[in-house]
Amino acid sequence: MSTDGAVTLAGLPASVLLPGHDVPLGRYTTVRRLLPQRPRRMIGAWCFVDQFGPDDVLGRPGMQVPPHPHTGLQTVTWLVAGEVLHRDSLGSLQTIRPAQLNLMTSGHGISHSEESPIEHPPVMHGIQLWVALPDDARHQPARFEHHADLPSASTAGVTTTVVVGELAALRSPARVHTPLLGAELLFDAGASLELSLRRDFEYGLLALDGAAEVDGAELTPGGLLYLGEERTTTNIRSADGARLFLLGGEPFNEPLVMWWNFVARSDAEIRQAREEWATGDRFGVVRGYAGERLPAPALPTTKLKIRDRAGNTLSEE
């Protein structure tokens, strides 16, 4: 591995290990942010990845994220341990548990809250991810999906669960708007896997539990290994067992502006969304949450930058 985190193996694109950084989320939760980062803004349409836990929440409030708005994206929630109660401005009320999927599509605008139920398990552990919506989907009406049963298969000590998209013969029922993949790979101790990949996708892997070796690169919790483009296979093994999450997708070539909870195409769109959260009804009302909604932070005095998927600035408008 070189000093910049790149791993180069004969015949394979370079892998880049992205270390992530800690970010407070609400009053009681700290997350590990793995995307976006300067070296890598996106993997396919995946534009945001937060990993949380495992946290001891016995006798504590657990996750408490007040109502807040979204536009231009989908949220994907996946738990390893714990429970999260989702409320949104569509009237959805849904508790998610491990091995289940909550998928919220903001479209033009939605608001939601996330909280641990009053009576909740002692450990909280999982990930939340965002998917950038393409231009032809980002102004559609909002919707919410809960999937309690997802396609899964086990072979040679590895259990694969497809959360979104498809892998081999497994296809998720979740509705997405670009060619995309999200899958959990659960390795028994000593198990290995040669995983077939799509050449037209780019991929990344993160470790939720345990350690694995991915084409010679070590992967442990707290980092995201970007595998690059044009791979057709990757070899993964875990000596002591591991739970990994595979991200993949066709490179997303629409420029984006990301600020706070909004994904847009211009500085003006972001400023309008912030104003409408403060004063309008675009994002609706989350009913039943015992607390105030989140106010939007102050916008910078300079215009927000439009970036491509690699993080290059395209325009400052």
N, C-alpha and C positions, 0 to 999 in steps of 0.2 A: 504494500500500500504506500502511495506517495504521500507527501506532506499535505496535499490538498484533499485527501480522502479518497482519491480515485484508485480503483483496483483494475488492472488491465491483465486479462488472460488471453492466451493465444486464440484467435478466431472469434473472440467475443467483444462486444462493445464495452467501454469502460464503465464500471460501477462507481457510484459516488455515495459515500456515507454521509448523511445529513444529520447532525447531532440533535437538533431541536433545542428549545429553551422553555423555561417555566413561565406560565402566565396565570395570575389570579383570575378566577371565574366566579363572580358573586362573592359572598362573604366567607364561604366555607370550603370552597373547592379550588385547588390549583391544578392546572392541566399542563401537559407537555405538548407544546406546539411544534408539529413536524412539517406542516405546509401552511402558508407559503414561507419560503426562505430565499435569500438572495441567490444562492447557486441554483435553485430550482423552484419555480413558482407553482407549477402544475404537473400532474401526471394524468394524461388524457384530460377529461373535464373535471377531475378531482382538483379542487383549488384550495382546500382547507382541511387539515387533519389535526385534531386534538386528541391526545391520549390522557386518560385520567385513572388514577389508582395504580395498584390496589391501595385503597384508603380504609382505615379503620373508622367506621362511622357508628359504632356501638355507643348508644347514649348521646349521639350528636345529630344535628339536623341533616347531615348529608348534603346532597345537591340542592341548592336553592337559587334558581335563576329566574328572576322576575320577568313578567311579560316584556318582550322586545320584538322589533320588527325585522322582516326579511323581504328582500326583493331580488329577482334574477337568479335564484339558486334553488337547489334541493338540499335538505338536511337528511343525513343518514345516521341513525343511532344504533349502536351495536354494543351489547353488554356481555362481559365475561362473568360478572358477579353483581348482585344488587338489584334494585328496582328503581325505575324513574317514571313518574306520573307526568304525562304530556297533556297540556291544555292548549287549545288554539282558538283563534277568532272565528273559525268555522263552526265552533261548538264541539269539536272533538275532545274526548276525555278518554285517555288510553294509558294504562300501565304497561310498560315494556319490561320483560324479564330476559335473562340470558338465552341466547339462540333464537331470539325473535328480532324482527326488524320494524322500526318506525321510520317511515319515509314521508317527509313533508315537502311538498312542492310549492314554493312561494308564488310562482308566477309573478303577476304584477305587484302583489303585496299580501302579506299575512303577518300576524303576530302570534307568539306562543310563549309559554312558560314551561320550565322543567324543574321538578322537585322530587326529592325522596319522599315517599309516603310517610305519614306519622309513624306507623309501624313498618320498619324496613329491615332488611337483612344487615348483618354487621359489617359487611365489606362492600365497597363500591369500586367497580373496575370496568372500564370499557373505552370506547372511542366514539367521537362524533366527527362527522365529515361533511363537507359541502361539495356539491356538484354544480358547476357553472352551467346555466341553461343557455342553449344556443339562441340566436336572435329570434328564430321563428317560434320559440316556446316561452320566452321570458315574459311575454305580456298576456299569457293565457290566465284563466281563473285559477286560484289556488286550490289545492286538494291535499288530502291526507290519506295515507295507507298504513295499515298494520298487518304484518304477515307473521303469524305464529308458527307456521310450518314452512320450512325452506328446504330445497333439495339438497341431499347429503349422501355421500357414499364413502365407504372405507375400503382400503386395499393396502396390504403390506405395511400395516401399522400407521397409516396416515388417513385421517378423516377429513374430507373436503366438504365444506358447506358453502354454497354459492348464495351470496347475499343480494347482489345485483348482477345483471348480465348473465353470461353463460360461460361454462368451462367444461370441456369434453362433452359428456352427454347430459350435464346438469344445467338447467335453466331456471333462473329466479322468476317469480311472477311479478316482481316489482317493475313499475313503469319508469323507464328512463328515456332520454331524448337524444343521446349520442351513443355510439358504440362504446361500451363501458364494462368493466369487470370489478367486482369487489367480492373476495372469497376468504373464508377462514380456513387455515390449514393446521390441523392438530396432529402433532407427531408424538408417537410413543417413543420411549427411550430406545435409541439405536436405530430408529427408522430412517429411511432415505427415500427420496423421490426425484425422478427425472420428469420435470414438468414441461409439457409442450406449450409453447407460446405462439401468439399470432405475430407475424413479422410486421404487420401494419400498426401494431399497438406499441406503446411504451409502458413500462412496468416499474413498480416499486414494491418493497416488502418492509413491513415493520413487525417487531416482536412484541406480543402482548405478555407472554410468559416464557421464561426459559431462553435458551440460546440455541442458535443454529449456525451452520456453515453454508453459505450460499455462493457456489462457484468459487470457493476458496476464501471468501470474505466472511468475517465473523459478524454476526448480527445478534445484538442483545437489546432488551427493552430500553427505550429512550432515544432510539435513533431510527432513521428511515433510510433504507438502502435503495437508491435509484439505480435501476438496472439498464437504463438507456433504451434505445430504439433498435429495431431490426434483429432482435433475438428470436430464435425459434425454439430454444430449450433453456432451462436452467436446472442445475442440480443442487438439491437441498438435502442436508442431513442434520440430525440432532442426536448428540450422544446421550443426553439425559432427558429428552422430551421437550417440546416447545409448542407454543400456540402462536402462529404467525397470521398476519393479514396481508393478502395480496391485492394490490391496486393496479389496475390496467385500463387502458383506453386508447382510442385513436387520438393522436395529437390534436389538441383544441386550438384552432388557428384564429379565432376571433379575438381581437384586442379587448382588454378588460380594465375597468377601474374598480378596485376593491377598497372599501372604507367602512369601518365598523361592521354592521351586519348586512351591508348592501353590496351586491355585485351589479355593475352597470357598464355603460359604454362611454360615459363622458362625465366630466366634473359637474356639468349642469344637472344631469340626472341624479347624481348623488345629493346635491344640494336641495333639489326638489323633494327627494324622498325624505331627507331629514326634516324639512319644513312640514311635510305632510304627516310625519309621525308626531311632530310637536303640536300641530294645529288642526289637522284634517281627520277624515275617516277612512282613508285609503287602506289602512292596515287593520281596521276593525278593532274589536274589544275582546280581550280574554276574560271570561267570566268565571268566578269561583276561586281565583287565586287570592290568598289572604295577604295582600300587600300592594304596594305601589308599583307601577310599571317603571322600567328603566328609562331615564332621560337620555337623550342623545348627547354624546360629548361635543365639544366645540370643534367646528371645522377649522382646518389650517387657513391662514390668511392667503397663502398661495394656492393656485389651482392644482387640483389633484392630477397625477400623471396617468396617462393611458399606457399600459404595458402589454407586451406580447407574452406568450407562455413561458419564455425563458427569462422574463423580467426586464427585457430591454424597453426603454422609454420610447414610445412612438410619437407622442405629442403631449404638450402641456396645455393645449388649447389657449 
